[in-house]
Amino acid sequence: MVAALTHALGPAHLDLAEEAVQEALVKALQHWPFHGVPDDPAAWLIRVARNRALDILRRGTTRRDKAGDVRRLLEASPPTQPGDREAVARLDGGPTDDQLRLIFLCCHPDLPRDAQVALTLKTVCGFGVEEIAAAFLTKPATIAQRLVRAKRRLKSLDARFEFPSRRQLPHRLDGVMEVLYLLFNEGYAAHRGEALLRADLCDEALRLTVALAHLPATDRPVVHGLAALMLFQASRAEARMDAAGELVLLDDQDRDRWDRRLIARAFAHMERSAQGDQITPYHLQAAIAAEHAMAPSDAATDWPEILGLYDRLYRLQPSPIIALNRAVALARVEGPTAGLEAVDALASTNILADYAHLHATRARFLADLGQRRQAAEACRKAARLTDSAPQRRFLKRLEATLRVPRTVPQSKSRPRPLTRGDSPCSFCEESERQEIIV
């Protein structure tokens, strides 16, 4: 709806489009419970949002300046039922040109990259400020200021609501892919709330990414690499939850529940991604996900190969999150002591001091080394830091299995390492799963 109104009004009125859509949704929440949901809810919303935008424009203090905008909006979306149906078709008929144009608009090259991503997540994808802040590992106030500056800057530019030219496309495409990448991540592991998975966000990210991969202008190996990565991860979505919606870790998942159709599509995109001569982080992350998809069991996973891929990925993109995920692979190859040393080195930098997965990963390594008290403490800290209810419940269950009763005297001998039968101490596999989060 925002994309359709921005198309009609022009990029300078992006704020107006957002405001009109928000008010239409509020009106629906007020009206529908008492009068019933209309036969065509999408058309109703579009009509109300368009009319609200018209009202705001007509009441403007400089009517002469607003007359052209009113005329454009009336011509673009005539107040007739056929016009409403056409607008609905743009929303429901697969990936819309308006949505893709709006993404490219928000990823304007005159905006800083972090502003491009934040603006697109807010405007196109409907993310809240706190959700964007979690994706960037920063404070909500910082994101709010970034959005204000980005909208102000975008309004001052002579930007057009259209696909970029062939010459401009490479600079704009990187920002667009990063947005879709973060959108999928938030859906695959919702950072807050009761739901572990937000299928609507995953589906939207996949829909738009596959659309980009199939457009002649953006049919590029790097886009296919991103599509492959998302499809590999999406293939495991259902297996990540049990019947009660609780978290199931990678090494405990029933691989028969993995969607083989999505895996086949992922390999098809991966083949297309190999046609170029450039290796990107998306290629390497897709290769890591492919290793899991090919392994018939957790025990059969080629962890040395995964560790090598993480080494290459870190050299290409030295992110602390990638370093954390590499520590998981390192522990599977060289043992929990090596993994713990790598995680503690990261913790000492304070970059991930408040990152729940770092402390959950420490808990796994400490538990594997038999240090139950320290592992339980790390679990408690991770539980305090996560806003995801399923992850918090998992961590509390794990802590309960690790907690040593104070009434039990401690032996001076070193306790034996925990085995898989003792407790589900594999939360770090959830961190490994998040190799696509930056």
C-alpha positions, 0 to 999 in steps of 0.5 A: 500500500505504501509503495502504491501510494508513493508511486502515485504521489511521488518520492517526495511524499513518502511520509504522507503515503506512510501516514495515510496507510497507517490511518487506514489500518487504524480505521479498519481496526475501529470499523471492522469489529462492529460492521464486519470485514468487507468482502474485499479487505485489500481494496477497502484499505487502498481506497481509504488510504488514498482518500486520506492522502487526498484529504491531507493534500487538499487541506494543505496551506499551499493549495496551489502547490498541492494541486498537481499532487492531488491531480496525480493521485486522482489520475493514478488511482481513480475512485472506482471499483476497477481502479481498486481491483487493479491496485489489489492486483498489484499487491496480491499478484506476486512481487510487485514492481511498486515494491521493488521500485520502493526498495530501490528508492530507499537504497538511493546511493546518496544515502549512507548504507546503514540509512538505506537499510534502516529506511527500507526495513521501516518503509517497505517491510514495516519493521519497528524501530526496536526490530531494526535496532536489534538487527544492527546491534545498536540502540533504538534512539540511534535508529530513530535519528537515522530514519529522520535524517534519511527521510529528510535527505531523500525528500531533498533529492530529485529521486524518481520512483523507477528502477535504476539504470544499468549504470547505477544498478550495481551500486543500488543492488548491494543495499537492496540485497542487504535489506532482504537478507535482514528481513529474512533473518528477522523472520527466521529467528524473531528477536522478540515475542512468543513466536520463534518463526515469523513465516510472513517475513521469511516468505516476503524476503524469499518472494522479493529475492527470487523476483530480483533473481528472475528480473533480466536487469538483476539476474546476477550470480550474487542475487542467486547466491542470496536466494540459495542461502534463504532457500536452504535456511527456509527448508529447515524452518518447520523442523526448528520447532516441536509440536508446542512451538518450542525450539529444536536445535540443529543437531536434534532436528528430524531431517526428514522434516526438512523441505527437500523441494526447497533444498532442490530449488536452493541448489538450482540457484546455487548453480546459477550463482557459480556462473560468475567469477566473484565469490561473495559472502552470500556464496560462502554462507550458502555453501555452509548451509548446503553442507548441512543440507547434504549431510544425512545426520549431524554426525555425518556433517563435514565440520572441517569443510564448514570451518574452512568456509568460515575461515574464508568468510571471515577473511572476506567479511570480518564480522564478530557474528561470523567469528562467533559462528566460526567458534562453533565450527572450531569446537566441532573440529578441535573440541570445546576448549578451542571453541571456548577460547575463541568465544572468550576472546570475542567477549573480551572486546565488549562488542558482543557483551550484550549478545545473547547467543554469545553467552548461550554458546559459552554455556554449551562449551562450558557444559561440554567441559563439565563446568556446570556452574559456569555454564548455568550462569552463562545460560542465565545471562543469555536468558536475560539478554534475549527478547525471544520467549521461546529462546528464553524458555529453552535457556531456562530449561537448560539452566535447570539441567545444569544447576548444581544444588548447593546442598550437594558437596562438590568433589575435588576431582574434575567432573566428567564432561556432559554427554548428549544424554545429560542435557540438550547443551547444544544451543550454540547450534542455534548460533551456528544457524545464524550464520546469515545474521550480520 
